[in-house]
Amino acid sequence: MIYISRKEHFNAAHKLYNPNWSEEKNVEVFGPCANANWHGHNFELITTVKGKPDPETGFVVDLKQLSNVIRAEVIEKLDHKNLNMDVDFMQGKMASCEILVMEIWKILEPEVTKITSTGKLHSLRLYETPRNFVEYFGE
């Protein structure tokens, strides 16, 4: 099995805030991430596709096509946006990295299937900071 990955970048703002909680509890749980005026990150999204190389092309997936799909379906919707307010697929959801990566999976999984005959989406790794990231396998 071959695992091939593509990294893309986007900038976005968000805040972590549960509207069912008091301001005090939000600050206690989320700290400065509950800032009423938002905060931003330079996100890195690594998309990994697994499969066997196609006998005709040698590719599991054409990385140019993968990049085009990620940019069109995800990056253009997230880049320089407020995750809580501007992103349709995040409306009504907590804007944590955990929820965000699960929502990105729902978008990319069927799109990746369309551009590879031998592979499938294996994982997404979303870096919020150089030291903080989440990884999701569609489970």
HUPE-V100630 format. One record per residue. RES is the residue in one small letter. PSI is psi in whole degrees, -180 to 180 (none if undefined). D_LAST is the distance of its C-alpha to the last C-alpha in whole Angstrom. Layout:
BEGIN
<<RES | PSI | D_LAST> <RES | PSI | D_LAST>>
END
This chain:
BEGIN
<<m | 134 | 19> <i | 139 | 20> <y | 120 | 18> <i | 137 | 19> <s | 152 | 19> <r | 132 | 21> <k | 133 | 21> <e | 161 | 22> <h | 144 | 24> <f | 155 | 24> <n | 136 | 26> <a | 155 | 25> <a | 156 | 27> <h | 175 | 25> <k | 150 | 25> <l | 119 | 23> <y | 127 | 25> <n | 113 | 25> <p | -15 | 27> <n | -7 | 28> <w | 162 | 29> <s | 163 | 32> <e | -41 | 33> <e | -45 | 34> <k | -40 | 30> <n | -45 | 28> <v | -39 | 30> <e | -44 | 30> <v | -45 | 26> <f | -10 | 26> <g | -140 | 29> <p | -14 | 30> <c | -12 | 27> <a | 11 | 28> <n | 126 | 31> <a | -25 | 33> <n | 18 | 33> <w | 175 | 30> <h | 161 | 29> <g | 165 | 28> <h | 155 | 26> <n | 94 | 26> <f | 148 | 22> <e | 129 | 21> <l | 121 | 18> <i | 119 | 17> <t | 124 | 15> <t | 129 | 15> <v | 138 | 15> <k | 151 | 16> <g | -170 | 18> <k | 144 | 22> <p | 138 | 24> <d | 132 | 26> <p | -25 | 29> <e | -35 | 31> <t | -23 | 30> <g | 1 | 29> <f | 145 | 25> <v | -43 | 22> <v | 144 | 22> <d | 116 | 25> <l | -29 | 24> <k | -44 | 27> <q | -40 | 25> <l | -45 | 21> <s | -45 | 23> <n | -42 | 25> <v | -48 | 22> <i | -45 | 20> <r | -46 | 23> <a | -41 | 24> <e | -23 | 21> <v | -59 | 20> <i | -45 | 23> <e | -27 | 25> <k | -21 | 24> <l | -31 | 23> <d | 128 | 26> <h | 38 | 29> <k | 164 | 27> <n | 116 | 27> <l | -35 | 23> <n | -31 | 24> <m | -32 | 27> <d | -14 | 27> <v | 114 | 23> <d | -43 | 23> <f | -2 | 19> <m | 0 | 19> <q | 130 | 22> <g | 8 | 22> <k | 152 | 19> <m | 133 | 19> <a | 43 | 19> <s | 160 | 17> <c | -34 | 16> <e | -47 | 12> <i | -42 | 13> <l | -46 | 14> <v | -34 | 12> <m | -39 | 9> <e | -38 | 12> <i | -40 | 13> <w | -46 | 10> <k | -32 | 11> <i | -46 | 15> <l | -33 | 14> <e | -51 | 12> <p | -31 | 15> <e | -38 | 18> <v | -39 | 17> <t | -33 | 17> <k | -24 | 20> <i | 7 | 22> <t | 139 | 21> <s | -15 | 22> <t | -6 | 21> <g | 177 | 17> <k | 159 | 14> <l | 126 | 12> <h | -48 | 10> <s | 160 | 10> <l | 135 | 12> <r | 122 | 14> <l | 114 | 16> <y | 124 | 19> <e | -38 | 21> <t | 170 | 24> <p | -23 | 25> <r | -11 | 23> <n | 122 | 20> <f | 160 | 17> <v | 153 | 13> <e | 137 | 11> <y | 138 | 7> <f | 16 | 6> <g | 18 | 4> <e | none | 0>>
END
